[in-house]
Amino acid sequence: MMGMYRLAVVRSGDRDTTVVEQDGRLLPVATLLGDTATLGALDDLAPLLQDWARWSNALDAAVATAGERFRSEGSPAADARFRPPLKAPGKLICIGANYHDHIAEMPIPIVPTYPYSFLKPASNTLRGSGEAVVAPAGVEMFDWEAELAVIIGTTCKDVSEADALSVIAGYANFNDFSARDWIASRPPIGVDWVRHKGYDGFAPFGPYLLPARFVADPQDLPVRLSVNGIVKQDSSTAQMVYGVAPIIAHLTSIMTLSPGDVIATGTPAGVGHGRKPPEYLKPGDEVRMEIGALGELVTPIIAP
């Protein structure tokens, strides 16, 4: 019988390798599937997502018959140097003001009447678990936001809420770092989303992509984040104003989503800006977050 498994990208020597994790052990995807010719140089999960129905079935079958291979041939996940599961998603879409408890703590004057979204640059912001993030010079209000990320597994447009979960390849941890300076100052022309969200390293992501089949209900997942071992966010995806299915239905009414697109679904209460008094990240801090069975995303903060 197939047990739960997760996918990741790890740094091995001077190259990145896609791996499958089960019970704390890692096997390269190419080794597990016996296809080094096609998969040996695979350093990103994006090619698997481009034909997710095929590759997910192949992975299911291989894991189900792997037996002792993870223990005998695998390496310890605890020793891995993780990279983001995806290097360059076509779209990185973030949902704002999407948890009832977070709206209450900020306080945000209204509950959104539809999923409020913005785009975050991916090429400079994504970081893997364990990778350090520089505290940007000149930013005094460097904040954390633990979020559930949804990774799309098929090209889709105008998806109904009833069908929305079927287009998901998997889920991952996502930390939507923010520079609150640019909302605290309330610029007259509105929030500058680039200065608020676009600094290098402002999107820690991973360490794993958990296939969607292993998440019975994305609206029933615990969300926890700590800074230096002190819990700051401790909530549940049940607090979402708009769940995963309505978010996908809304976004696909606007745009076509493609395999590998990432949707970060908002953060619960406990962010630094909402605390009394406010708290912000500084060099030397370590942020850890975990949602359900998605693994632990670890982010050290360092000086410029």
C-alpha positions as CSV (number, residue, x, y, z in Angstrom):
1,M,0.0,0.0,0.0
2,M,1.3,3.5,-0.9
3,G,2.0,5.7,2.0
4,M,2.1,9.5,1.9
5,Y,5.1,11.0,0.1
6,R,6.3,14.5,-0.7
7,L,8.4,16.1,-3.5
8,A,11.3,18.5,-3.1
9,V,14.3,20.0,-4.7
10,V,17.6,19.7,-2.9
11,R,21.1,21.0,-3.5
12,S,23.6,18.1,-4.0
13,G,27.1,19.2,-4.6
14,D,27.0,21.9,-7.2
15,R,23.6,21.0,-8.7
16,D,19.9,20.7,-7.7
17,T,18.1,17.4,-7.8
18,T,14.4,16.6,-7.6
19,V,13.6,14.0,-4.9
20,V,10.8,12.1,-3.3
21,E,10.5,12.1,0.5
22,Q,8.9,9.3,2.5
23,D,9.3,8.8,6.3
24,G,12.3,11.2,6.5
25,R,14.3,9.6,3.6
26,L,15.0,11.1,0.2
27,L,15.3,9.3,-3.1
28,P,16.0,11.1,-6.5
29,V,12.9,11.0,-8.7
30,A,15.1,9.6,-11.5
31,T,16.2,6.7,-9.3
32,L,12.7,5.9,-8.0
33,L,11.2,5.9,-11.5
34,G,14.2,4.2,-13.1
35,D,14.4,6.9,-15.8
36,T,17.8,8.7,-15.6
37,A,17.8,9.5,-19.3
38,T,14.7,11.6,-19.0
39,L,14.8,12.7,-15.4
40,G,18.5,12.5,-14.4
41,A,19.1,16.2,-15.0
42,L,15.8,17.4,-13.5
43,D,16.5,20.2,-11.1
44,D,13.0,21.6,-10.7
45,L,9.5,20.2,-10.3
46,A,8.0,22.3,-13.1
47,P,8.6,19.7,-15.8
48,L,6.7,17.1,-13.8
49,L,3.8,19.6,-13.3
50,Q,3.6,20.2,-17.0
51,D,2.3,16.6,-17.4
52,W,1.1,16.1,-13.8
53,A,-1.5,13.4,-14.5
54,R,1.2,11.2,-16.1
55,W,3.9,11.8,-13.6
56,S,1.8,11.7,-10.5
57,N,0.4,8.3,-11.5
58,A,4.0,7.1,-12.1
59,L,5.1,8.3,-8.7
60,D,2.2,6.7,-7.0
61,A,3.0,3.3,-8.6
62,A,6.7,3.6,-7.9
63,V,6.3,4.6,-4.2
64,A,3.7,1.8,-3.7
65,T,6.3,-0.8,-4.7
66,A,9.4,0.9,-3.4
67,G,9.5,-1.2,-0.2
68,E,12.8,-0.8,1.6
69,R,14.4,1.4,-1.1
70,F,13.9,4.6,0.8
71,R,15.7,3.1,3.8
72,S,18.4,1.3,1.9
73,E,19.2,3.8,-0.8
74,G,17.8,7.1,0.4
75,S,19.5,9.9,2.3
76,P,18.3,11.6,5.4
77,A,15.9,14.5,4.8
78,A,17.3,16.1,8.0
79,D,20.7,16.6,6.2
80,A,19.3,18.1,3.0
81,R,19.9,21.6,1.7
82,F,16.5,22.5,0.3
83,R,15.8,24.7,-2.7
84,P,12.3,26.1,-3.5
85,P,10.2,23.4,-5.1
86,L,9.8,25.6,-8.1
87,K,12.4,28.1,-9.4
88,A,10.3,30.2,-11.6
89,P,6.5,29.8,-11.5
90,G,4.7,31.6,-14.3
91,K,2.5,33.3,-11.8
92,L,2.9,33.9,-8.0
93,I,-0.5,35.2,-6.9
94,C,-1.1,36.3,-3.3
95,I,-4.4,36.7,-1.5
96,G,-4.7,39.5,1.0
97,A,-7.0,40.0,4.0
98,N,-8.3,36.5,3.8
99,Y,-8.5,35.3,7.4
100,H,-11.2,36.4,9.8
101,D,-8.8,36.5,12.8
102,H,-6.2,38.5,10.8
103,I,-8.8,41.0,9.7
104,A,-9.8,41.5,13.3
105,E,-6.2,42.0,14.5
106,M,-5.0,44.6,12.0
107,P,-7.9,46.0,12.0
108,I,-9.0,46.0,8.4
109,P,-12.1,48.2,8.0
110,I,-14.1,45.7,5.8
111,V,-14.3,42.1,5.0
112,P,-13.5,41.7,1.2
113,T,-16.4,40.9,-1.0
114,Y,-14.2,38.8,-3.3
115,P,-10.7,37.3,-2.9
116,Y,-8.4,40.4,-2.9
117,S,-5.2,39.5,-4.8
118,F,-1.9,40.9,-6.0
119,L,1.1,39.6,-7.9
120,K,4.5,39.0,-6.2
121,P,7.7,38.7,-8.3
122,A,9.0,35.2,-8.2
123,S,12.5,35.3,-9.7
124,N,14.0,37.3,-6.9
125,T,11.8,36.5,-3.9
126,L,11.7,32.7,-3.7
127,R,13.9,31.0,-1.2
128,G,14.1,27.4,0.0
129,S,13.9,26.1,3.6
130,G,17.1,26.8,5.4
131,E,18.2,29.6,3.0
132,A,18.9,32.9,4.7
133,V,17.0,36.0,3.9
134,V,18.6,39.4,4.2
135,A,16.8,42.0,6.3
136,P,16.6,44.8,3.8
137,A,18.4,48.0,4.6
138,G,16.0,50.8,5.4
139,V,13.1,48.6,6.3
140,E,12.1,49.0,9.9
141,M,8.9,46.9,9.8
142,F,10.0,43.5,8.4
143,D,7.1,41.1,9.1
144,W,6.1,37.5,8.7
145,E,3.0,35.8,7.2
146,A,2.5,32.1,7.3
147,E,0.4,31.0,4.3
148,L,-0.9,27.9,2.5
149,A,0.4,27.8,-1.1
150,V,-1.6,26.0,-3.8
151,I,0.3,24.7,-6.8
152,I,-1.7,24.3,-10.0
153,G,-1.4,21.1,-11.9
154,T,-3.3,21.7,-15.2
155,T,-4.2,24.5,-17.6
156,C,-7.6,25.8,-16.5
157,K,-10.0,28.7,-17.1
158,D,-13.5,29.4,-15.7
159,V,-13.3,26.6,-13.2
160,S,-16.4,26.1,-11.0
161,E,-16.0,25.9,-7.2
162,A,-17.2,22.3,-7.4
163,D,-14.3,21.4,-9.7
164,A,-11.7,23.7,-8.3
165,L,-9.8,21.3,-6.1
166,S,-9.3,18.9,-9.1
167,V,-6.9,21.3,-10.8
168,I,-4.5,21.4,-7.8
169,A,-1.2,19.4,-8.0
170,G,-0.2,20.0,-4.4
171,Y,0.3,22.3,-1.5
172,A,3.3,23.9,0.2
173,N,4.3,26.2,3.0
174,F,4.8,29.9,2.0
175,N,6.0,32.8,4.0
176,D,4.8,36.1,2.5
177,F,7.3,38.5,4.0
178,S,6.2,42.1,4.1
179,A,7.8,45.5,4.6
180,R,5.0,47.2,6.6
181,D,6.7,50.6,6.4
182,W,4.8,51.2,3.1
183,I,1.4,50.6,4.6
184,A,2.1,52.3,7.9
185,S,3.0,55.5,6.1
186,R,-0.3,55.3,4.1
187,P,1.0,56.8,0.8
188,P,-1.7,59.0,-0.8
189,I,-1.8,57.0,-4.1
190,G,-2.3,53.7,-2.3
191,V,-0.1,50.8,-1.2
192,D,3.2,50.4,-3.1
193,W,3.0,46.6,-3.5
194,V,6.6,46.4,-4.9
195,R,8.1,48.1,-1.8
196,H,5.7,46.2,0.4
197,K,6.3,42.7,-0.9
198,G,9.0,42.6,-3.6
199,Y,12.4,42.6,-1.8
200,D,14.9,39.8,-2.5
201,G,14.1,36.7,-0.5
202,F,10.6,37.8,0.5
203,A,9.0,34.5,-0.4
204,P,10.4,31.5,1.5
205,F,8.7,28.4,0.0
206,G,8.7,24.7,0.8
207,P,10.5,22.5,1.7
208,Y,8.0,20.1,0.2
209,L,5.2,19.9,-2.3
210,L,2.6,17.6,-0.9
211,P,0.5,16.0,-3.6
212,A,-3.2,17.1,-3.3
213,R,-4.4,13.6,-2.9
214,F,-2.9,13.6,0.6
215,V,-4.9,16.6,1.8
216,A,-8.5,15.6,2.6
217,D,-9.7,19.1,3.2
218,P,-7.5,22.2,2.6
219,Q,-9.9,24.1,4.9
220,D,-8.9,21.9,7.9
221,L,-5.2,22.4,8.3
222,P,-3.3,23.8,11.3
223,V,-1.1,26.9,10.6
224,R,1.7,27.6,13.0
225,L,4.7,30.0,12.9
226,S,7.4,30.8,15.5
227,V,10.2,33.3,15.8
228,N,13.2,32.2,17.8
229,G,11.1,29.3,19.2
230,I,8.2,31.5,20.4
231,V,4.9,30.8,18.7
232,K,3.5,33.9,17.0
233,Q,0.8,32.4,14.7
234,D,-1.4,29.4,15.7
235,S,-4.5,29.2,13.7
236,S,-6.3,27.1,11.1
237,T,-7.2,27.3,7.4
238,A,-10.8,27.1,8.6
239,Q,-10.4,30.8,9.4
240,M,-10.2,31.7,5.7
241,V,-12.8,34.2,4.4
242,Y,-12.5,32.6,1.0
243,G,-11.4,29.0,0.8
244,V,-9.1,27.4,-1.8
245,A,-12.0,26.5,-4.1
246,P,-13.6,30.0,-4.3
247,I,-10.1,31.5,-4.8
248,I,-9.4,29.3,-7.8
249,A,-12.9,29.9,-9.2
250,H,-12.4,33.7,-8.8
251,L,-8.9,33.8,-10.3
252,T,-9.8,31.5,-13.3
253,S,-12.8,33.8,-14.1
254,I,-10.1,36.5,-14.8
255,M,-7.1,34.6,-16.1
256,T,-5.9,31.2,-17.4
257,L,-3.9,29.4,-14.7
258,S,-1.1,27.1,-15.8
259,P,0.8,24.1,-14.4
260,G,3.2,25.4,-11.8
261,D,1.4,28.6,-11.0
262,V,1.4,29.3,-7.2
263,I,-1.4,30.9,-5.2
264,A,-0.6,32.0,-1.6
265,T,-3.9,32.0,0.2
266,G,-3.5,34.6,2.9
267,T,-2.3,34.6,6.5
268,P,-4.0,34.2,9.9
269,A,-3.7,36.3,13.0
270,G,-0.4,36.7,14.8
271,V,1.6,38.8,12.3
272,G,4.1,41.2,13.9
273,H,2.3,44.4,12.7
274,G,-0.9,43.3,14.4
275,R,0.6,42.6,17.8
276,K,0.5,45.1,20.7
277,P,3.1,46.4,20.8
278,P,4.1,45.6,17.2
279,E,7.1,43.2,16.6
280,Y,9.3,42.9,13.6
281,L,12.1,40.7,12.3
282,K,15.8,41.6,12.7
283,P,19.1,40.0,11.8
284,G,19.8,36.9,14.0
285,D,16.1,35.9,14.1
286,E,14.9,32.5,12.9
287,V,11.4,31.9,11.5
288,R,9.9,28.5,11.4
289,M,6.4,27.7,10.0
290,E,4.5,24.5,9.4
291,I,1.1,23.8,7.9
292,G,-0.3,20.3,8.4
293,A,1.9,17.6,6.9
294,L,3.8,20.1,4.6
295,G,7.0,20.0,6.6
296,E,8.8,22.8,8.4
297,L,9.9,25.9,6.5
298,V,12.9,27.4,8.2
299,T,14.2,30.9,7.4
300,P,17.2,32.5,9.2
301,I,17.3,36.3,9.0
302,I,20.7,37.9,8.4
303,A,22.2,41.4,8.2
304,P,22.6,43.2,4.8
